[in-house]
Amino acid sequence: MDESTRAIVSIVWYPHRPDWHEVVYSDGDYGRLPGTLDDAAAFAEALGLELVTTPDGSVQWDRKE
């Protein structure tokens, strides 16, 4: 399956790396995309992902079950 058709199931933004966020695909692979926390939040909203609590200060959105 090519990257343009893989489903993103999670996005994580880390405060120690504020210039990029990590995306996790349904096949378990992951990658990094440039952007701020606001960019990550907008992308997550566009994908219909749900904000989840994290204990380490990162911000994470996951696919709704």
C-alpha positions in Angstrom: 0.0 0.0 0.0 1.5 3.4 -0.9 1.7 6.2 1.6 -1.1 8.2 0.0 -3.6 5.5 0.9 -2.4 4.3 4.3 -4.7 5.3 7.1 -3.2 7.4 9.9 -4.3 6.1 13.3 -2.4 8.4 15.6 -0.6 11.7 15.7 1.8 12.7 18.5 3.4 16.1 19.2 6.3 16.3 21.6 7.2 19.5 23.5 10.9 18.8 23.3 10.5 18.7 19.4 8.1 21.5 18.7 8.9 21.7 15.0 7.5 18.3 14.0 5.0 15.7 14.9 4.9 11.9 14.5 2.2 10.1 12.6 1.4 6.4 13.0 -0.1 4.4 10.2 -2.5 1.5 10.5 0.2 -0.9 9.4 2.4 0.1 12.4 4.8 2.2 10.4 5.4 5.8 11.4 6.9 9.0 10.1 7.6 12.6 11.0 5.9 15.6 9.5 7.1 19.2 9.9 4.8 21.5 11.8 3.8 23.1 15.1 1.4 21.9 17.8 -1.3 23.9 16.0 -0.5 22.2 12.7 -0.8 18.8 14.4 -4.1 19.7 16.0 -5.5 20.9 12.7 -4.4 17.8 10.9 -5.8 15.6 13.6 -9.2 17.4 13.5 -9.3 17.1 9.7 -8.7 13.3 10.1 -11.4 13.0 12.8 -8.9 11.9 15.4 -9.6 12.2 19.1 -7.4 13.9 21.7 -6.2 11.5 24.4 -4.4 12.1 27.7 -0.7 11.5 28.0 1.3 11.4 31.2 4.6 12.8 29.7 3.6 16.2 28.4 3.2 15.1 24.7 -0.1 15.7 22.9 -1.7 12.7 21.2 -4.7 12.1 19.0 -5.9 8.6 18.2 -8.5 7.2 15.8 -11.9 6.9 17.4 -12.8 3.3 18.3 
